[in-house]
Every structure is written in C-alpha cells, then in structure tokens.
Amino acid sequence: MGSGQVTDWQGKNVTVAGLGVSGVPAARVLHGLGAHVTVVNDGDDDRARAQAAELEALGVTVRLGDGATLPEGTELIVTAPGWQPDKPLFAAAERAGVPVWGDVELAWRLRGPDAAPWLAVTGTNGKTTTVQMLASILTAAGLRTAAVGNIGVSLLEAVLGDEPYDVLAVELSSYQLHWAPSVRAHSAVVLNLAPDHLDWHGSMEAYAADKGRVYEGNRVACVYNAADKATEDLVRAADVEEGCRAIGFTLGTPGPSQLGVVDGILVDRAFVENRQKNAQELAEVSDVVPPAPHNIANALAAAALARAFGVPPQAVRDGLRAFTPDAHRIAHVADVDGVAYVDDSKATNTHAAQASLAAYESIVWIAGGLAKGAAFDELVASSARRLRGVVLMGADRALIREALARHAPEVPVVDLDRTDTGAMLQAVQEAKRLAGPGDTVLLAPACASMDMFANYNRRGDAFAQAVRELGA
C-alpha cells in the first residue's frame, strides 16, 4: 500500500480507528469497495452502539471499548484525525509494519484520474472562515466547488460523488495533516501559527511540522502570513514543485508577490503582469464582514488561493460580498443599556481570543473552560489595557486568573466557582454589573468548552440566551 492509487480493495483487511464523523463514512466506503473492515473504538456509549449497529447491519465488524488492540491480519489502519499518535494501537501497527492513514489520506488515494485539484487551508485560527470565503469566491467565478475537510461536505463524499468538482476548498487541521503524508495541493496557506493542541502533538515543533506538511508538493503557490514569520519559515522548508511561488499576505501595503491593503482596498501584487510596478484592486475592506483585522487577513488568504487558481478580480469581490460568517464567530447578540454583547464562543484558544479582544477598545471579558495545555500570559499582557473587567468560569479558569494577577492586577475579576451550565447566566449578569455604556461584553473563552458544554455552539447559545434574559 505505497503511494499512488490503491485500485483493488477486494479482500483487503482494513481497520478503521474510531467511530464518529470520519470513521463511519470511511468504514462504509471501504466496505463498499470490497475490503474486510473492522472498526475499533475506545468508547462504548449509546451513540457508539447505535453507530456500531448500523455498520454491523452492512457486514462491518465493530469492537467497542477496545481501541488498543491491533486486529489480527490488519493490512492498513484508517484513523479518525483526533486519535493521538502515541496510542498503543499505532505502536502495534508500527511493530507490524502496518501503514496508518487518516480520512484525508484515504480521500486523496481514492480520487479518480481527473480529480479536482485541492486548494488547502490550515493554521491555528481562521481556517473555516477562510475556506468558506474561498469557496464563495470560486463559486462567484462560476466554478463548481465545495468547502470540505474539517467542515461542510465530507471529503470522501466530494471525492467519490457522481458530480465532478472543478476545484475543492479544503480545510485541514494539524491532526489531519499528521495522518496525510501523500496529499499534494495545487496551492496552500498556513494562516498563522500559535501554540494549540500541544497535548496532542507533544511539542510546538511537532505541531508546526504537521502544519507545514500542507506545503509539500504544492504546484502553484505557497501562501504565507507576512506578519507571522513562522509561516514563511515553513514555506522555505517545504519541498515544492519547480516554479511554485511563495506569496505573502499583509494588512499593510503589499510588496511584489504579496496581497495587502492600500487605502481601504484589498490589492494583489502577486498575480499581475509586471508586479514590480502594478497592483490589481480586488475588493474594498467594507466588502469583508466583519471587517475586523484578523478577518481581513482571512479574506486576503482566500483571495491569494483563488488568484493562484486563476480566478478573475471581480469574482474575489463578488465572492467576499456574498459570504456570511458562521454563528458564534464575533456575532453581535444585542445591545442592552448601551453595552454591546458579542458571542465569540468559537475562540477556543488563546490566539483566537487575542484576535477577538483586539477588535474592541473597552471590554468586559468572559473567559475560561478547558485550557488544553495553553498559557495565558501573552494574551492577558497584550489585552490588559482594553479590559474593564473579567468574569471567569470553567475548569481551568485559575490559569487565566493567575495571568491577570501578573499582568492586569488592577482589573476587577469575578471568579465563578461552578461548572454547571447555569453558570453562563450568572457570568452574563456579573459582566453587566461590571460594564458601562460604550463597553463590549465579549465571550471569547480562549478555552475549549467540553468541561461544561457539548461544544462551542452550545456555549454560544447559552450566552445568547442569557443576554436575551437581561434585555427581557
């Protein structure tokens, strides 16, 4: 099972590691191709049992509550992206010489000979927004496309569907890249790099290396963030095809081979004739919603990938205008007594929270949750002057409280010693008490939600509901 297409799956013994959003479709597809599929899963709850029953009805073997043992005769493992590389199953696979692919690798290997090229997006923050912007721009250019990968249509569906795509906008997490050694994009971007998922990758270096895999074998453009040198370093280290270019994006005036902003206009000095002297206007800053700095950066990255694919300037403008951001992403919930309430529950790490906090001048900040190994000193130090007050909740709130004591000792802090779901209503009431007219109460937790909520969407919904109760 080396690189390239695997054409004959008949009778191959494939183990799928993990049920869930990627495991179930992978098991179905492989079974349909004639492989003998065994699914192993750590959990054995009601949801897992229901998924297992569906697969077993097809003829797939499922082992619940045993994700550590390598099934006899396994020739390939296809893993869910979240499974950590140090799990015993993978150590056993290595000893037995069994390759491990992720769902992205599987999709890549199953593509047909005329498959759509991939425009790939990774980075610590902004991936989903950038991929959705990119898909909107490609659609505006009249191309058949989809936002796939971590979001939207399943990659396997997109690759195996009856309707051929012209090009795919692919969101790739560091987990997915770790398990996808042979993916080769047409063009790709690493939006930014900040410590995240270090508990999974083991170190910042390993995390960066997995992100950098997105550039391997790029054909046309490796797009990097001129304000984040680490992303440019990854481009320099990548082994790309002859003629592939490094293209920067910047919130300032662009140099040659860059996209940037001049007098409120997004401009391209990379994909134009005579880029030493010429620039192409693409869109206005006001075409980007919301026009917060980090979101302009997302738009420039999306524009760079679209332009690398040959999209005309007008489609960039039309695509950005047609795009509407997801819920829980700097979403304005309401104004109550002159105070704005903003839901950025999607800010599940420090880097995302920093971008969010930078968008407002005077903030009462609601934060806390599961820290995932993160430190908060840099975030608090950079945002201290904007903070009017802070309300902390969740399992790892003490880490943020300690950083506030070090870097913003004068800012009033309310520490909610509860992790039940009702804590959000109290958090919003405390924030209202701390806020004055002109302030913004900002839910930007800088932490994951699973200590208190099923996911960040539920956390954002709880915030919005609590705000509505204030105004009632």
Helices and strands as residue ranges (DSSP letters): E 13-17, H 20-32, E 36-41, H 46-58, E 61-64, E 76-79, H 88-96, E 100-102, H 103-110, E 118-122, H 127-140, E 147-149, H 155-160, E 168-171, H 174-178, E 187-190, H 198-201, H 204-212, G 213-215, E 221-225, H 229-237, E 245-249, E 258-262, E 265-268, E 280-284, G 285-287, H 293-308, H 313-322, E 331-336, E 339-343, H 350-357, E 363-367, H 377-383, G 384-386, E 387-392, H 397-407, E 413-415, H 423-434, E 440-443, H 456-471
